[in-house]
Amino acid sequence: MQPAAALVLVKLIHTVVWGFFAGCIIALPLVALAGRLRCAAWLAAAVLVEVVVLVANRWRCPLTGVAAGFTEDRRENFDIYLPVWLARYNKQVFGTLFVAGGLVTLWVWLR
């Protein structure tokens, strides 16, 4: 496979994986507010597994390293199909949303 095609494939996979976890984070408070706490727990657990993966890789997705092997480009979004601003602030934006969703879930569970 040519490097350019391999990079496209890695970026597609990375974007799909990102979409899954972003969806889990967005859904977490909505599911909790609907009273589906078991589902909320599974969503939170999935995201926490991703956090462990990121921590184990020095806060970088392993797919970033794979993509780096196919290009010299190192812009914030060289490895994923996201706008530059979102790729740059992804952890801050979705980390904040995850914590907020976790707090909503905790609030629903305690009441």
Secondary structure, 3 states (H helix, E strand, C coil): CCHHHHHHHHHHHHHHHHHHHHHHHHHHHHHHHCCCHHHHHHHHHHHHHHHHHHHHCCCCCHHHHHHHCCCCCCCCCCCCCCCHHHHHHHHHHHHHHHHHHHHHHHHHHHC
